[in-house]
Amino acid sequence: MELNAINTGFFKLDGGAMFGVVPKSLWQRTNPADQNNLCTWAMRSMLIEDNNRLILIDTGIGSKQDEKFFSHYHLHGNDSLKGNLKKIGHEPKDITDVFLTHLHFDHVGGAVERIGDILKPTFENANYWTNQRHLAWAKFPNNREKASFLVENIRPLEESGQLNFIDAPEGERRIKTGLGFDAFVVNGHTDAQMCPIISYRGETVVFMADLLPSVGHIPLPYVMGYDTRPLITLEEKSHILNEVSENGYRLFLEHDPQNETCTLEKTDRGPRLAHTRILND
């Protein structure tokens, strides 16, 4: 097995929204804001090469939205999903599976592309994977989350026949995906988000998605304002970060603008950052 981090680009979001009730005087130490209070965030996917399978985890924001949409998010940098796949020798047609942690636009947008007036899956030969609980949540969203679930990111996958479902029963914290790795199921940020747990070169790597966007979010109260059920996020973070620090797992950070992975250590203040590394260091 080989793992590769695939940077799909950078965008900006309001720092206060990203850190919820935490004061700016604290969060700006790790994530400095610009004059508009916006912080830069990565959209970092992962590619798993395992025997005959090429499994892509999340796809970034994509490029099919209009100028008005992108003006809200200030995309910048030279990275792109297709461009960085090509750098390591792969084309979209090579991808066999696309695992979607959840269906917010910055995680699923690159899964669908626009060709003229037609929307179609970017990865023509791939099976796309979500779970039925989360799909139902995305198709009939609450008003708080509605702007994050875009019909143009979801309907083309359904209509293509390429969308498949992982069994994620309510109440199950850890599930089998059938793709060679397990996943944690977490419900605080959005319902039934899945965080892959991958055995790699003698280590356990956990793809944290939006449960832990960056090293700046490691202290338990540092919960995003975007989370629909922040008290559940607190409980999920406490359980998983304590397991991580006790067992020496490595965390893959999807949104941290500088750090690909980190490890944690136990302290009297709870789990804290131990080390940061690039994925294949």
ABEGO torsion letter per residue (X at the ends): XBBBBBBAEBBBBBAAAAAEABBAAAAAAABBBBAAGBBBBBBBBBBBBBEABBBBBEAEAEAABBAAAAAAAGBBEABBAAAAAAAAGBBAAABABBBBABABAAAAAAABBBBEABBBBABAABBBBBBAAAAAAAABBBAAAAAABBAAAAAAAAAAGABBBBBBBBGBABBBAGAGBBBBBBAAABBGBBBBBBBBGGBBBBBAEAABABAAAABAABBBAABABAAAAAAAAAAAAAAAAAAGBBBBBAABAABABBBBBBBAAEBBBABBBBAAX
